[in-house]
Amino acid sequence: MKLAIVTGSAHGLGYELSKQLIEQGWDVCGIDFDAKAQEDNSKELGGAYHAFTGDVTDENFCMQTLESIEKIGHVDMLINNAGQPVFKKPADYTASDVAKCLKGLEGMIIWSAQTLRLVNEQNVTLVNIMSTAATRGNAQESVYCATKWGERGYTESLKAAYKGSSVKVVGVYPGGIDTNFYEESRDYVSEEKQHSFMPAKDLAQVIIYNLTTEANLMVTNLLIERNYQ
């Protein structure tokens, strides 16, 4: 049995990643704070989906969850997907906006560190889902970009730390995704514009193909843009 942890698994890309991994024979431990969606996903995806409900930035929740996951099996892959956006003009950001944006980075570090300890820093693939916002600056995404650049720095540092070992680190940089990620930012991303973004199902398929290929190679950076035609 192959076992993956997916944070932010209840909706959007996290849900599609979980679903498609299960379709390929994996078991998935899905982490999310949305209890109702977790319950629904458990019913839909069956026994291969192990739902854990809590805040990814709560280290005690992470440690307790990993104790339960250890009883299921060896963790082969951690996909750090959880994150929340705030899109505003630079002068409009507040401290609470900063804290919200930083949750993705904080959760990424907590889950990576604790998972590495769990597996004794051996035989695991760490996958950090970020954004093209980690590769450039965007006018109404200053704080969001700052946190994504932080995630990129953390990812590259992990690669340096575990180069040549059985710990593999993959950075994924997708462009806009057609999910409810933007529902609190309609002045910035309209529903019409959102629907021009790439489908989460298709994006998950590309990511999983690169993560699970049996070819004797390793994709370490995956930049995925939507087709503008």
C-alpha positions in Angstrom: 0.0 0.0 0.0 1.2 3.5 -0.9 0.2 6.2 1.6 0.0 9.9 1.0 -0.9 12.9 3.2 -2.7 15.7 1.4 -3.3 19.0 3.3 -6.2 21.2 2.2 -7.9 18.0 0.9 -11.5 18.9 1.2 -12.0 21.1 -1.8 -10.5 22.2 -5.1 -7.1 20.9 -6.1 -6.6 19.0 -2.8 -9.8 17.1 -3.3 -8.8 16.2 -6.9 -5.3 15.1 -5.9 -6.8 12.9 -3.2 -9.4 11.4 -5.5 -7.0 10.7 -8.3 -4.4 9.1 -6.0 -7.1 6.8 -4.6 -8.1 5.9 -8.1 -4.5 4.8 -8.7 -4.5 2.6 -5.6 -3.1 4.9 -3.0 -4.5 5.5 0.5 -4.8 9.2 1.4 -4.9 10.9 4.7 -6.7 14.1 4.0 -6.2 17.1 6.3 -8.7 20.0 6.3 -10.6 22.2 8.7 -13.9 21.8 6.9 -15.6 19.0 9.0 -18.7 18.7 6.7 -16.7 18.4 3.5 -14.4 15.8 5.2 -17.4 13.8 6.1 -18.8 14.0 2.6 -15.4 13.1 1.1 -15.1 10.0 3.4 -18.5 8.8 2.1 -17.7 9.4 -1.5 -14.1 8.2 -1.6 -14.5 5.2 0.7 -12.1 3.5 3.1 -9.0 4.6 1.3 -9.7 8.2 2.4 -8.7 8.8 6.0 -10.2 12.1 7.1 -8.5 14.3 9.8 -10.1 17.6 10.7 -8.2 20.5 12.1 -6.0 23.5 11.5 -2.7 22.7 9.6 -0.9 25.4 11.7 -1.8 23.6 15.0 1.4 21.7 15.8 -0.3 19.6 18.5 -3.0 18.6 16.0 -0.3 17.7 13.5 1.6 15.5 15.9 -1.5 13.7 17.2 -2.7 13.1 13.6 0.7 11.7 12.6 0.6 9.3 15.5 -2.7 7.9 14.0 -1.3 7.9 10.5 1.7 5.9 11.6 -0.7 3.1 12.5 -2.1 3.1 9.0 1.3 2.6 7.3 4.5 4.3 6.1 4.0 7.7 4.7 5.4 7.7 1.1 4.3 11.2 0.2 3.3 14.5 1.8 1.5 17.0 -0.4 1.4 20.4 1.2 -1.5 22.0 -0.5 -3.3 24.0 2.2 -3.4 27.7 1.9 -5.6 30.8 2.0 -5.3 33.9 -0.2 -5.9 37.6 0.3 -5.8 39.8 -2.8 -5.8 43.5 -2.1 -3.9 46.7 -3.1 -0.7 47.0 -1.1 -2.1 49.9 1.1 -5.2 47.9 2.0 -3.5 44.9 3.7 -4.0 44.5 7.4 -2.2 42.3 10.1 -5.0 39.8 9.9 -4.6 39.5 6.1 -0.9 38.8 6.7 -1.6 36.1 9.2 -4.1 34.5 6.9 -1.7 34.4 4.0 1.1 33.0 6.2 -1.0 30.0 7.2 0.1 28.2 4.1 3.8 28.7 4.8 3.4 27.9 8.5 1.5 24.7 7.8 4.0 23.6 5.1 6.9 23.9 7.6 5.0 22.2 10.5 3.8 19.2 8.4 7.1 18.8 6.6 9.2 18.8 9.8 6.9 16.5 11.7 6.6 14.1 8.7 10.4 14.0 8.3 10.7 13.0 11.9 8.1 10.4 11.6 9.9 8.6 8.7 13.3 9.2 10.2 14.2 11.4 7.2 14.0 8.5 4.8 12.0 7.3 1.8 9.5 10.1 1.5 8.5 12.6 -1.2 7.6 16.1 0.0 5.5 18.0 -2.5 4.9 21.7 -2.0 2.1 23.2 -4.0 2.7 26.9 -4.4 1.7 29.3 -7.2 3.2 31.2 -10.1 3.0 34.0 -7.5 6.2 32.5 -6.1 8.0 33.3 -9.4 7.0 36.9 -9.9 5.4 39.9 -8.3 1.7 40.8 -8.9 0.2 44.2 -8.1 -2.7 43.1 -6.0 -0.9 40.1 -4.4 1.9 41.7 -2.6 1.5 39.8 0.7 0.3 36.6 -1.0 3.4 36.8 -3.2 5.6 37.4 -0.2 4.4 34.2 1.5 4.7 32.2 -1.7 8.2 33.4 -2.2 8.8 32.2 1.4 7.4 28.8 0.5 9.7 28.7 -2.5 12.7 29.5 -0.3 11.8 26.8 2.1 11.3 24.3 -0.7 14.7 25.1 -2.3 16.3 24.8 1.2 14.8 21.4 1.7 16.2 20.3 -1.7 19.7 21.4 -0.6 19.4 19.7 2.8 18.3 16.3 1.3 20.3 16.3 -2.0 21.4 12.7 -2.8 19.2 11.1 -0.1 16.0 9.1 -0.2 14.0 12.3 0.6 12.7 13.8 -2.6 11.4 17.4 -2.7 9.2 18.7 -5.5 8.0 22.3 -6.0 4.8 22.8 -7.9 3.9 26.2 -9.3 0.4 26.3 -10.9 -1.2 29.3 -12.4 -4.9 30.2 -11.9 -7.2 27.3 -11.0 -10.9 27.3 -11.5 -12.0 26.8 -7.8 -13.7 28.8 -5.1 -10.3 30.0 -4.0 -11.3 33.5 -5.3 -14.8 33.8 -3.8 -13.7 36.4 -1.3 -11.9 38.5 -3.9 -14.5 39.0 -6.7 -13.4 42.6 -7.1 -10.0 41.2 -8.3 -11.0 37.9 -9.9 -14.6 37.8 -11.3 -16.4 34.5 -11.6 -16.1 34.8 -15.4 -12.4 35.2 -15.2 -12.1 32.4 -12.7 -13.8 30.0 -15.2 -11.1 30.8 -17.7 -8.5 29.3 -15.4 -7.4 25.7 -15.6 -9.7 23.0 -14.2 -8.5 21.5 -10.9 -9.1 18.0 -12.3 -6.8 18.5 -15.2 -4.1 20.1 -13.1 -4.2 17.3 -10.6 -3.8 14.8 -13.4 -0.6 16.5 -14.6 0.8 16.8 -11.1 0.1 13.1 -10.2 1.5 11.9 -13.5 4.8 13.6 -12.7 4.9 12.4 -9.1 4.1 8.8 -9.8 5.8 8.1 -13.1 7.9 4.9 -13.1 10.5 6.4 -15.3 14.0 6.6 -13.8 13.9 10.3 -13.2 12.6 12.9 -10.8 10.7 16.1 -11.6 11.8 18.6 -8.9 10.2 21.8 -10.3 6.8 21.8 -12.0 5.6 25.1 -13.5 2.1 24.7 -14.9 0.4 27.5 -16.8 -3.1 27.5 -18.4 -3.6 27.4 -22.1 -4.3 31.0 -23.1 -5.6 30.0 -26.6 
